[in-house]
Amino acid sequence: MGDPAVDAALKQASDELGLEEWYRDCVRPLLRSGPEGYPGCCGGGCEPCNQILVLVADRTLEILGREKLGE
């Protein structure tokens, strides 16, 4: 657990987009990197796919009104 506002936004975004709770920590590094650090889908059928992680990261940052989180 970190910043309560980030935690709440991540929960909301995950719930909206159907990302299971246990995958939320996979999104946190994307919040710090912003879009320039987002990975693409590798086409390997990963669970979860990077695409859903990126969507959740984008939505979380949108809820927070930020482009990325500071260090």
Secondary structure, DSSP 4 states (H G I P E B T S, - for coil): ---HHHHHHHHHHHHHHT--GGGHHHHHHHHHH-GGGPPPP-SS--SS-HHHHHHHHHHHHHHHT-SS---
